[in-house]
Amino acid sequence: MKKRQLLFLRDVLIYTFTAFGGPQAHIAVLLREFVEKRGYVTEDELMELNALSQVLPGPSSTQTLVGVAWKVGGLRLAIITFLIWVLPSAAIMCAAAISYNMFANKAKFAHVISYVQPIAVGIVAYATYTFANKFLKTKVSRMLAIGSLLVTLILQNAYAFPILILLGGIISSAMETHQQENELRVKLYANVNPNKVGYFIGILLFFAALGAVVNQTSPFSLPIRLFENFYRNGILIFGGGQVLVPLMYTEFVEVKHYLGRSEFLSGYALQQALPGPTFSFTSFLGGITLGNKGYNVWGQVIGSLVAVIGINTPGLILILFIVPFWEDLKKITRIKNSLSGINAVAVGFMATALILLVRPFGLNWIAYLLMAGTFLLLHFTKIKTPFVIIIGVILGLIF
């Protein structure tokens, strides 16, 4: 491995332990450290990779970083970079899932968590507001958001998500595209290796079929079904971690009851206090799910691995397959126009999750104050989410 590539990996490791604040903060750090200081890629290349990650489903920060690594050193460097970026925070979240039940029954821990959880809901509320303010600029997008909110509230079915995302993309593409670009589409499709497309779809179908065939009483059944669940969500999530959390909550807490609301919010709050990708939250979900179903510690580790691999694989496959012909893809208006509808539907999902998260507060006015205070801090100050979580912990220890 060349000296420049080793230096790049060192910088990735430093970035992994200092990247707080989500995709918007991550891109600013990449611009400063990887473009201005080191010159691994140009500013235009970084911005194009970031735009590509917004077009694709999956973890946007991870895809942007992996794309930079691919340009610096090809496939091998991209895979190593992915592992350095994902594994530390995923390992911490796995350890948190394993040890959660040890502390959950302790009164002081439960009291502190009662202060932290409303803050986590406030973070979701701020993300929902930010997304709505950014993407709901037309009548069509507002109608799509309201429609997805109502449908998911009424149905609360995991299969509603892919159908609504597909419909949102089709509707916005059809209404906002004024001219077909057949020549560009033909050129794009000529660059697509059908075998790669087959692998991408085949993985999902294989594990979905395997999960249905394997006996529900088998110890392999739940891990297989979990992989399919996370892989499917990895295909569906546009907008990164801000959309991930509402989707996960509705499917795993409200629909499938794999874990409770308290567990979910505790894990999310911890993840918000850590550097690295928001998608590492799935490590906690996988570990807690298998722990709740009676699996031992090693079973929980497997659950965390299944979740992290499942949620990240689609985005990793897409960024590595599509970067070579991004120049053609970005010119197709119909593809770009479908994003506004997909993002509008995602706002509806986020609003659904927010309603479901707030509902158990009941008459607990302290929870509402903490949630509102979190929203106001994030909206009107430059305080980052890790510090807001720490404030909640301190309040829980004092009062």
C-alpha positions as CSV (number, residue, x, y, z in Angstrom):
1,M,0.0,0.0,0.0
2,K,1.3,3.4,-1.0
3,K,2.4,6.0,1.6
4,R,-0.4,8.4,0.5
5,Q,-3.0,5.7,1.1
6,L,-1.6,4.8,4.6
7,L,-1.7,8.5,5.4
8,F,-5.3,8.6,4.2
9,L,-6.3,5.7,6.5
10,R,-4.6,7.5,9.4
11,D,-6.7,10.6,8.6
12,V,-9.9,8.4,8.3
13,L,-9.2,7.0,11.8
14,I,-8.9,10.5,13.3
15,Y,-12.0,11.6,11.4
16,T,-13.9,8.6,12.8
17,F,-13.3,9.6,16.4
18,T,-14.0,13.3,15.9
19,A,-16.9,13.4,13.5
20,F,-19.9,14.6,15.6
21,G,-23.1,16.2,14.4
22,G,-24.5,14.2,11.5
23,P,-24.0,14.5,7.7
24,Q,-24.0,18.3,7.5
25,A,-21.2,18.5,10.1
26,H,-19.4,15.6,8.5
27,I,-19.2,17.2,5.1
28,A,-17.7,20.3,6.6
29,V,-15.0,18.3,8.3
30,L,-14.2,16.4,5.1
31,L,-14.0,19.7,3.2
32,R,-11.5,21.1,5.7
33,E,-9.4,18.0,6.4
34,F,-9.5,15.9,3.2
35,V,-9.7,18.7,0.6
36,E,-8.1,21.9,1.9
37,K,-5.4,20.3,4.1
38,R,-4.6,17.1,2.3
39,G,-5.9,17.5,-1.2
40,Y,-7.1,13.9,-1.5
41,V,-9.8,15.1,-3.8
42,T,-10.9,18.5,-5.2
43,E,-13.7,20.5,-3.7
44,D,-15.8,19.8,-6.8
45,E,-15.2,16.1,-6.5
46,L,-16.2,16.1,-2.9
47,M,-19.4,18.1,-3.6
48,E,-20.3,15.7,-6.4
49,L,-19.8,12.7,-4.2
50,N,-21.9,14.3,-1.6
51,A,-24.6,15.0,-4.2
52,L,-24.5,11.4,-5.3
53,S,-24.9,10.2,-1.8
54,Q,-28.1,12.3,-1.5
55,V,-29.4,10.7,-4.7
56,L,-28.8,7.2,-3.5
57,P,-30.5,5.4,-0.6
58,G,-28.3,4.6,2.4
59,P,-25.9,6.4,4.8
60,S,-24.9,9.6,3.1
61,S,-21.8,10.3,5.2
62,T,-20.5,6.8,4.8
63,Q,-21.1,6.8,1.0
64,T,-19.3,10.1,0.6
65,L,-16.3,8.9,2.6
66,V,-16.2,5.6,0.8
67,G,-16.4,7.5,-2.5
68,V,-13.4,9.6,-1.6
69,A,-11.5,6.5,-0.6
70,W,-12.3,4.9,-4.0
71,K,-10.9,7.9,-5.8
72,V,-7.7,7.8,-3.7
73,G,-7.0,4.1,-3.8
74,G,-9.6,2.0,-5.5
75,L,-11.8,-0.8,-4.1
76,R,-9.5,-2.2,-1.5
77,L,-8.9,1.2,0.2
78,A,-12.7,1.9,0.0
79,I,-13.5,-1.3,1.9
80,I,-10.8,-0.7,4.6
81,T,-12.1,2.9,5.0
82,F,-15.7,1.7,5.4
83,L,-14.6,-0.7,8.2
84,I,-12.5,1.9,10.0
85,W,-15.5,4.3,9.9
86,V,-18.2,2.0,10.9
87,L,-16.8,-0.5,13.4
88,P,-15.8,1.7,16.4
89,S,-19.3,3.2,17.0
90,A,-21.0,-0.1,16.1
91,A,-18.9,-1.9,18.7
92,I,-19.8,0.6,21.4
93,M,-23.5,0.4,20.5
94,C,-23.3,-3.5,20.6
95,A,-21.7,-3.3,24.1
96,A,-24.5,-0.9,25.1
97,A,-27.1,-3.4,23.9
98,I,-25.5,-6.3,25.8
99,S,-25.2,-4.3,29.1
100,Y,-28.5,-2.4,28.8
101,N,-30.5,-4.9,30.9
102,M,-27.9,-4.9,33.7
103,F,-28.6,-1.2,34.3
104,A,-32.3,-0.9,33.2
105,N,-33.7,-2.1,36.5
106,K,-31.5,0.2,38.6
107,A,-33.6,3.2,39.9
108,K,-30.9,5.9,39.3
109,F,-30.3,4.7,35.7
110,A,-34.0,4.7,35.0
111,H,-34.4,8.2,36.5
112,V,-31.5,9.6,34.3
113,I,-33.0,7.9,31.2
114,S,-36.4,9.5,31.9
115,Y,-34.7,12.9,31.3
116,V,-32.6,11.8,28.3
117,Q,-35.5,10.2,26.4
118,P,-37.6,13.3,25.9
119,I,-34.4,15.0,24.7
120,A,-34.0,12.3,22.1
121,V,-37.6,13.0,21.0
122,G,-36.7,16.7,20.7
123,I,-33.8,15.8,18.4
124,V,-36.3,13.8,16.2
125,A,-38.7,16.8,16.3
126,Y,-35.8,19.2,15.1
127,A,-34.8,16.8,12.3
128,T,-38.5,16.6,11.2
129,Y,-38.7,20.4,11.2
130,T,-35.4,20.7,9.3
131,F,-36.4,18.2,6.6
132,A,-39.9,19.8,6.2
133,N,-38.4,23.2,5.9
134,K,-35.9,22.0,3.3
135,F,-38.1,19.8,1.1
136,L,-41.7,20.8,1.4
137,K,-41.6,23.8,-0.9
138,T,-44.3,22.8,-3.4
139,K,-47.9,21.9,-3.2
140,V,-47.1,18.4,-4.5
141,S,-44.4,17.8,-1.9
142,R,-46.7,19.0,0.9
143,M,-49.5,16.7,-0.3
144,L,-47.2,13.7,-0.5
145,A,-45.9,14.4,3.0
146,I,-49.4,14.6,4.5
147,G,-50.5,11.5,2.5
148,S,-47.6,9.4,3.8
149,L,-48.2,10.7,7.4
150,L,-51.9,9.6,7.2
151,V,-51.2,6.3,5.5
152,T,-48.5,5.2,7.9
153,L,-50.5,6.3,11.0
154,I,-53.5,4.3,9.8
155,L,-51.8,1.2,8.5
156,Q,-48.6,1.0,10.6
157,N,-47.4,-1.7,8.3
158,A,-43.7,-2.2,7.3
159,Y,-44.7,-2.8,3.7
160,A,-46.3,0.6,3.4
161,F,-42.9,2.2,3.4
162,P,-41.5,0.9,0.1
163,I,-44.8,1.4,-1.7
164,L,-45.1,5.0,-0.5
165,I,-41.5,5.8,-1.4
166,L,-42.0,4.3,-4.9
167,L,-45.2,6.3,-5.4
168,G,-43.6,9.5,-4.1
169,G,-40.7,9.2,-6.6
170,I,-43.0,8.3,-9.5
171,I,-45.4,11.2,-8.8
172,S,-42.8,13.9,-8.4
173,S,-40.8,12.6,-11.4
174,A,-43.9,12.6,-13.6
175,M,-45.1,16.0,-12.5
176,E,-41.8,17.9,-12.6
177,T,-40.1,16.4,-15.7
178,H,-41.0,18.3,-18.8
179,Q,-38.7,16.6,-21.4
180,Q,-37.6,13.0,-21.8
181,E,-33.9,12.3,-22.1
182,N,-34.0,9.0,-23.9
183,E,-30.5,9.2,-25.3
184,L,-29.0,9.8,-21.9
185,R,-31.0,7.0,-20.4
186,V,-29.9,4.6,-23.1
187,K,-26.3,5.6,-22.4
188,L,-26.7,5.1,-18.7
189,Y,-28.3,1.7,-19.0
190,A,-25.6,0.6,-21.4
191,N,-23.1,1.2,-18.6
192,V,-25.0,-0.8,-16.0
193,N,-23.8,-4.3,-15.5
194,P,-26.9,-6.5,-15.2
195,N,-25.1,-9.0,-13.1
196,K,-24.4,-6.3,-10.5
197,V,-28.1,-5.3,-10.5
198,G,-29.0,-9.0,-10.1
199,Y,-26.7,-9.3,-7.1
200,F,-28.2,-6.2,-5.4
201,I,-31.8,-7.4,-5.8
202,G,-31.0,-11.1,-5.4
203,I,-29.5,-10.6,-1.9
204,L,-32.8,-9.1,-0.7
205,L,-35.0,-11.7,-2.3
206,F,-32.8,-14.6,-1.1
207,F,-32.9,-13.5,2.5
208,A,-36.6,-12.7,2.4
209,A,-37.3,-16.2,1.0
210,L,-35.0,-17.8,3.5
211,G,-36.6,-16.0,6.4
212,A,-40.0,-17.3,5.2
213,V,-38.8,-20.8,4.7
214,V,-36.8,-21.3,7.9
215,N,-38.9,-22.5,10.8
216,Q,-39.8,-19.7,13.2
217,T,-38.6,-21.8,16.2
218,S,-35.1,-22.2,14.7
219,P,-32.4,-20.1,16.3
220,F,-31.4,-19.0,12.8
221,S,-34.8,-17.7,12.0
222,L,-34.7,-14.3,13.7
223,P,-31.2,-13.3,12.6
224,I,-32.1,-14.1,9.0
225,R,-35.3,-12.1,9.2
226,L,-33.4,-9.3,10.8
227,F,-30.9,-9.2,8.0
228,E,-33.7,-8.9,5.5
229,N,-35.4,-6.2,7.5
230,F,-32.3,-4.1,7.8
231,Y,-31.2,-4.7,4.2
232,R,-34.6,-3.7,2.9
233,N,-34.5,-0.5,5.0
234,G,-31.0,0.2,3.7
235,I,-32.5,0.2,0.2
236,L,-35.4,2.5,1.2
237,I,-33.7,5.2,3.4
238,F,-33.1,8.4,1.5
239,G,-31.7,11.3,3.6
240,G,-29.4,9.4,5.9
241,G,-29.8,8.9,9.6
242,Q,-32.5,11.5,10.1
243,V,-34.9,9.3,8.2
244,L,-33.5,6.0,9.5
245,V,-34.7,6.6,13.1
246,P,-38.4,7.2,12.3
247,L,-38.5,4.2,9.9
248,M,-36.8,1.9,12.5
249,Y,-39.1,3.1,15.3
250,T,-42.3,2.5,13.4
251,E,-41.3,-0.9,12.1
252,F,-39.4,-2.4,15.0
253,V,-41.2,-0.8,18.0
254,E,-44.8,-0.1,16.8
255,V,-45.3,-2.9,14.2
256,K,-43.0,-5.8,15.2
257,H,-42.5,-5.1,18.9
258,Y,-38.9,-6.3,18.8
259,L,-38.0,-3.8,21.5
260,G,-39.7,-1.2,23.7
261,R,-39.9,2.6,23.3
262,S,-37.7,3.2,26.3
263,E,-35.0,0.9,24.9
264,F,-35.2,2.5,21.5
265,L,-34.9,6.1,22.8
266,S,-32.1,5.2,25.2
267,G,-30.0,3.7,22.3
268,Y,-30.8,6.6,20.1
269,A,-29.7,9.1,22.8
270,L,-26.4,7.2,23.3
271,Q,-25.7,7.2,19.5
272,Q,-26.3,10.9,19.3
273,A,-23.5,11.4,21.9
274,L,-21.0,9.3,19.9
275,P,-18.9,10.3,16.8
276,G,-19.3,8.4,13.6
277,P,-22.3,7.3,11.4
278,T,-25.9,7.5,12.7
279,F,-26.4,4.1,11.1
280,S,-24.4,2.5,13.9
281,F,-27.6,2.9,15.9
282,T,-28.7,-0.3,14.1
283,S,-26.0,-2.2,16.0
284,F,-27.9,-1.4,19.2
285,L,-31.3,-2.4,17.7
286,G,-30.0,-5.8,16.5
287,G,-28.3,-6.6,19.8
288,I,-31.3,-5.6,21.9
289,T,-33.7,-7.5,19.7
290,L,-31.9,-10.8,20.0
291,G,-31.4,-10.2,23.7
292,N,-35.1,-9.6,24.2
293,K,-35.8,-12.9,22.3
294,G,-33.7,-15.0,24.7
295,Y,-30.4,-15.1,22.8
296,N,-27.2,-15.1,24.9
297,V,-24.4,-12.6,24.6
298,W,-22.9,-14.1,21.5
299,G,-26.4,-14.1,20.0
300,Q,-26.6,-10.4,20.7
301,V,-23.2,-9.8,19.0
302,I,-24.5,-11.7,16.0
303,G,-27.6,-9.5,16.0
304,S,-25.5,-6.4,16.0
305,L,-23.4,-7.7,13.1
306,V,-26.4,-8.7,11.1
307,A,-27.9,-5.3,11.6
308,V,-24.8,-3.3,10.7
309,I,-24.0,-5.4,7.6
310,G,-27.7,-5.4,6.5
311,I,-28.3,-1.7,6.7
312,N,-24.9,-0.7,5.2
313,T,-24.6,-3.2,2.4
314,P,-27.1,-1.6,-0.1
315,G,-25.5,1.8,0.2
316,L,-22.0,0.4,-0.1
317,I,-22.8,-1.6,-3.2
318,L,-24.5,1.4,-4.8
319,I,-21.8,3.9,-4.2
320,L,-19.1,1.6,-5.5
321,F,-21.1,0.5,-8.6
322,I,-22.4,4.0,-9.5
323,V,-19.4,6.3,-9.0
324,P,-17.9,5.1,-12.4
325,F,-20.9,6.4,-14.4
326,W,-22.1,9.2,-12.2
327,E,-21.4,11.7,-15.0
328,D,-24.2,10.2,-17.0
329,L,-26.6,9.6,-14.1
330,K,-26.5,13.2,-12.8
331,K,-27.7,14.5,-16.2
332,I,-31.0,12.6,-16.1
333,T,-33.7,15.1,-15.1
334,R,-36.3,12.4,-14.3
335,I,-34.0,10.8,-11.7
336,K,-33.2,14.1,-10.0
337,N,-36.9,15.1,-10.0
338,S,-38.0,11.8,-8.3
339,L,-35.9,12.8,-5.2
340,S,-38.3,15.7,-4.2
341,G,-41.2,13.2,-3.9
342,I,-39.1,10.6,-2.1
343,N,-37.9,13.2,0.4
344,A,-41.5,14.5,0.9
345,V,-42.7,11.0,1.7
346,A,-39.7,10.7,4.2
347,V,-40.9,13.9,6.0
348,G,-44.3,12.2,6.4
349,F,-42.6,9.1,7.9
350,M,-40.7,11.4,10.3
351,A,-43.8,13.1,11.4
352,T,-45.5,9.8,12.0
353,A,-42.7,8.6,14.2
354,L,-42.7,11.9,16.1
355,I,-46.4,11.5,16.9
356,L,-45.9,7.9,18.1
357,L,-42.9,8.9,20.2
358,V,-44.8,11.8,21.9
359,R,-48.0,9.9,22.6
360,P,-46.7,8.0,25.6
361,F,-45.7,11.3,27.4
362,G,-49.4,11.7,28.4
363,L,-49.6,14.4,31.1
364,N,-45.9,14.4,31.9
365,W,-45.2,18.1,31.5
366,I,-41.5,17.7,32.3
367,A,-41.1,15.5,29.3
368,Y,-42.8,18.1,27.1
369,L,-40.5,20.9,28.5
370,L,-37.4,18.9,27.9
371,M,-38.5,18.1,24.3
372,A,-39.3,21.7,23.6
373,G,-36.1,22.9,25.2
374,T,-34.1,20.6,23.1
375,F,-35.8,21.8,19.9
376,L,-35.2,25.4,20.8
377,L,-31.5,24.8,21.7
378,L,-30.9,23.1,18.4
379,H,-32.8,25.6,16.4
380,F,-31.6,28.9,17.9
381,T,-28.1,28.0,19.1
382,K,-25.0,26.3,17.8
383,I,-25.0,23.7,20.6
384,K,-24.4,20.2,19.1
385,T,-26.5,17.2,19.9
386,P,-23.9,15.4,22.1
387,F,-23.8,18.3,24.5
388,V,-27.6,18.4,24.6
389,I,-27.6,14.7,25.6
390,I,-25.0,15.4,28.3
391,I,-27.2,18.2,29.7
392,G,-30.0,15.7,30.0
393,V,-27.8,13.3,31.9
394,I,-26.7,16.0,34.3
395,L,-30.3,17.1,34.9
396,G,-31.2,13.5,35.7
397,L,-28.3,13.2,38.2
398,I,-29.2,16.5,39.9
399,F,-33.0,16.2,40.2
